Amino acid sequence: MPYPAKTSAGQILAAAVDLLEREGQTGLSLRALAAELKLTPNALYRYYPSREALLAAVAVYGARTLLERQQSAAGEEEGMAALAREYLRFASERPALYELYMTCDSLNAEQRQVYAQLWDLVVARLVPLAGPRSPEAAMTLWAYLHGLVGLERSGVHDNGEGKPRHTGEFGLRVLMAGLQTLR
């Protein structure tokens, strides 16, 4: 049975990302996506046999987007500060995509490769600072940045109690200075 040429995997993925960013994870379903594309839901099953497969594809798109941004930032002179800023910028500019990237648990081994590439990039950038402890340093940095994202989303610093708005720069300097002592 021929499939309609009315759509492609790329068009479906782009529409899914757009729908995710407008409606969040709960609003992203095959039925809603089909309606968005003016297709029957069955037309999408060729590309995504389940909602989990669709979510995984969108999560991988998010990981690839972050990886591209991280690779661009990695070329900057500032090193880890540039990577950290880009991570925080991605989480701030694309919150639904960031959330799915962080929480999707239905990735297959091939899809996990882009996550591994992100990890490897950060670990490699930390080698000059942390040497053989760069994987531990990467996990510490990731926990710090993810924590900042969570604090930002919760609005904990905007509660009128005089807490400083945290941009991450101070903590990043402290982390990087601490890493210098490990060598």
C-alpha positions as CSV (number, residue, x, y, z in Angstrom):
1,M,0.0,0.0,0.0
2,P,1.6,3.3,-1.0
3,Y,2.0,6.0,1.6
4,P,0.8,9.6,0.9
5,A,3.5,11.9,-0.3
6,K,1.8,14.6,1.7
7,T,4.3,14.4,4.5
8,S,7.8,13.4,5.4
9,A,9.6,12.3,8.6
10,G,11.2,15.8,8.7
11,Q,7.9,17.6,8.5
12,I,6.4,15.4,11.1
13,L,9.3,15.9,13.5
14,A,9.2,19.7,12.9
15,A,5.5,19.8,13.6
16,A,6.0,17.6,16.7
17,V,8.7,19.9,18.1
18,D,6.4,22.9,17.5
19,L,3.5,21.2,19.2
20,L,5.6,20.2,22.1
21,E,6.9,23.7,22.6
22,R,3.3,25.2,22.5
23,E,1.4,22.5,24.4
24,G,4.0,20.6,26.5
25,Q,4.5,16.9,26.7
26,T,0.9,16.3,27.7
27,G,-0.3,18.0,24.5
28,L,2.0,16.0,22.2
29,S,0.1,13.0,21.0
30,L,-0.1,11.2,17.6
31,R,-3.7,12.3,17.3
32,A,-3.0,16.0,18.1
33,L,0.0,15.9,15.7
34,A,-2.1,14.3,12.9
35,A,-4.7,17.0,13.4
36,E,-2.0,19.7,13.2
37,L,-0.7,18.2,10.0
38,K,-4.3,17.6,8.6
39,L,-3.6,13.9,8.4
40,T,-5.3,10.9,9.8
41,P,-3.5,9.4,12.8
42,N,-2.9,6.2,10.9
43,A,-0.7,8.2,8.4
44,L,1.8,8.8,11.2
45,Y,2.3,5.2,12.3
46,R,4.6,4.6,9.3
47,Y,7.1,7.0,10.9
48,Y,6.2,6.7,14.6
49,P,4.5,3.5,15.7
50,S,3.7,4.8,19.2
51,R,3.6,8.0,21.2
52,E,6.8,6.8,23.0
53,A,8.6,6.5,19.6
54,L,7.5,10.1,18.8
55,L,8.6,11.4,22.1
56,A,12.0,9.7,21.7
57,A,12.5,11.2,18.3
58,V,11.7,14.7,19.6
59,A,14.0,14.1,22.6
60,V,16.8,13.2,20.3
61,Y,16.1,16.3,18.2
62,G,16.5,18.3,21.4
63,A,19.8,16.5,22.3
64,R,21.1,17.1,18.8
65,T,20.1,20.8,19.0
66,L,21.9,21.1,22.3
67,L,24.9,19.2,21.0
68,E,25.2,21.6,18.0
69,R,25.0,24.6,20.3
70,Q,27.5,23.0,22.7
71,Q,29.9,22.3,19.8
72,S,29.7,25.9,18.7
73,A,30.3,27.1,22.2
74,A,33.2,24.7,22.7
75,G,35.1,26.6,20.0
76,E,35.0,29.8,22.0
77,E,38.0,30.9,24.1
78,E,36.1,30.9,27.4
79,G,35.8,27.1,27.4
80,M,33.6,25.7,30.1
81,A,31.9,29.0,30.8
82,A,30.7,29.1,27.2
83,L,29.4,25.5,27.4
84,A,27.6,26.2,30.6
85,R,26.0,29.4,29.3
86,E,24.8,27.6,26.2
87,Y,23.3,24.8,28.3
88,L,21.4,27.4,30.4
89,R,20.3,29.4,27.4
90,F,19.0,26.2,25.7
91,A,17.0,25.3,28.8
92,S,15.6,28.8,29.1
93,E,14.8,29.3,25.4
94,R,13.3,25.8,24.8
95,P,11.9,24.7,28.2
96,A,9.6,21.9,26.9
97,L,12.3,20.5,24.6
98,Y,14.8,20.6,27.5
99,E,12.4,18.9,29.8
100,L,11.7,16.1,27.3
101,Y,15.5,15.8,26.6
102,M,16.1,15.3,30.3
103,T,13.2,12.9,31.1
104,C,12.6,10.7,28.0
105,D,13.2,7.1,29.0
106,S,12.2,5.4,25.8
107,L,15.4,5.9,23.8
108,N,16.9,3.0,21.9
109,A,20.7,2.4,21.8
110,E,21.1,4.3,18.5
111,Q,19.2,7.3,19.8
112,R,21.3,7.3,23.0
113,Q,24.4,8.0,20.9
114,V,23.7,11.7,20.7
115,Y,23.4,11.8,24.5
116,A,26.8,10.1,24.7
117,Q,28.3,12.6,22.2
118,L,27.1,15.5,24.5
119,W,28.7,13.7,27.5
120,D,32.0,13.1,25.7
121,L,32.2,16.7,24.6
122,V,31.9,18.0,28.1
123,V,34.2,15.4,29.6
124,A,36.8,16.2,27.0
125,R,36.6,20.0,27.7
126,L,37.1,19.3,31.4
127,V,40.3,17.1,30.9
128,P,42.6,20.2,31.1
129,L,41.0,21.3,34.3
130,A,40.3,18.0,36.1
131,G,42.5,15.4,34.4
132,P,41.4,11.8,35.0
133,R,38.6,13.1,37.2
134,S,36.9,14.9,34.3
135,P,33.9,12.4,34.3
136,E,33.3,13.3,37.9
137,A,33.7,16.9,37.2
138,A,31.3,16.7,34.3
139,M,28.6,15.1,36.5
140,T,29.2,17.8,39.1
141,L,28.8,20.5,36.5
142,W,25.8,18.9,35.0
143,A,24.1,18.6,38.4
144,Y,24.9,22.3,39.1
145,L,23.5,23.5,35.8
146,H,20.4,21.3,36.0
147,G,19.8,22.5,39.5
148,L,20.0,26.1,38.3
149,V,17.4,25.3,35.6
150,G,15.1,23.9,38.3
151,L,15.6,26.9,40.6
152,E,14.8,29.2,37.7
153,R,11.7,27.4,36.8
154,S,10.4,27.2,40.3
155,G,10.9,31.0,40.8
156,V,12.6,30.3,44.2
157,H,14.8,33.4,43.7
158,D,11.9,35.7,42.9
159,N,10.0,35.3,46.2
160,G,10.7,38.7,47.6
161,E,13.1,37.5,50.3
162,G,16.1,39.2,48.8
163,K,17.7,36.1,47.3
164,P,20.0,37.0,44.4
165,R,19.0,36.1,40.9
166,H,21.5,33.4,40.0
167,T,23.0,33.5,36.6
168,G,25.4,30.6,37.2
169,E,28.6,32.7,36.7
170,F,29.6,32.8,40.4
171,G,29.0,29.1,40.9
172,L,30.8,28.2,37.7
173,R,33.8,30.2,38.8
174,V,33.8,28.4,42.1
175,L,33.5,25.0,40.4
176,M,36.3,25.8,38.0
177,A,38.6,27.1,40.7
178,G,37.9,24.0,42.7
179,L,38.8,21.8,39.8
180,Q,42.2,23.5,39.6
181,T,43.0,22.1,43.0
182,L,42.4,18.5,41.9
183,R,45.3,18.5,39.5
